[in-house]
Amino acid sequence: MATKPRFLVPYGLKTLLEGLSRAVVNVQPTNITHYSASYFAELLQYRQGRTRL
């Protein structure tokens, strides 16, 4: 019997996706793909210190 391949989940990915999931549930956007792109763009700006959330 062959062993199943194991995948490594990058550190922080789970937390990142949990944050996005909560935001999508709260906001309920009509276009989740567009909302996700905006969410990550704003998160990146916040992380780089360019804006206040």
C-alpha positions in Angstrom: 0.0 0.0 0.0 1.4 3.4 -1.0 1.7 6.1 1.5 -0.3 9.3 1.1 1.6 12.4 0.2 1.9 14.9 3.0 1.6 18.6 2.2 3.2 21.4 4.3 0.9 24.3 5.0 2.9 27.5 5.2 3.1 29.2 8.6 0.3 31.7 8.9 -1.8 30.5 6.0 -4.5 29.1 8.3 -4.8 32.4 10.2 -4.9 34.4 7.0 -7.7 32.3 5.6 -9.6 32.4 8.8 -9.5 36.2 8.8 -10.7 36.3 5.2 -13.5 33.8 5.9 -14.7 35.8 8.9 -14.7 39.0 6.8 -16.6 37.3 3.9 -19.3 36.0 6.4 -19.6 39.4 8.0 -19.7 41.5 4.8 -21.4 39.0 2.5 -20.0 40.5 -0.7 -21.6 39.7 -4.0 -18.2 39.0 -5.7 -16.0 37.0 -3.3 -13.1 36.9 -5.7 -13.0 40.7 -6.0 -13.6 41.2 -2.3 -10.7 38.8 -1.5 -8.3 40.7 -3.7 -9.3 44.0 -2.0 -9.0 42.4 1.4 -5.5 41.1 0.7 -4.4 44.4 -0.9 -5.6 46.4 2.2 -4.0 43.8 4.5 -0.7 44.2 2.6 -0.9 48.0 2.9 -1.6 47.8 6.6 1.3 45.4 7.0 3.6 47.8 5.2 2.5 50.6 7.5 0.8 52.7 4.8 -2.7 52.9 6.3 -4.7 52.6 9.5 -7.4 50.0 10.0 
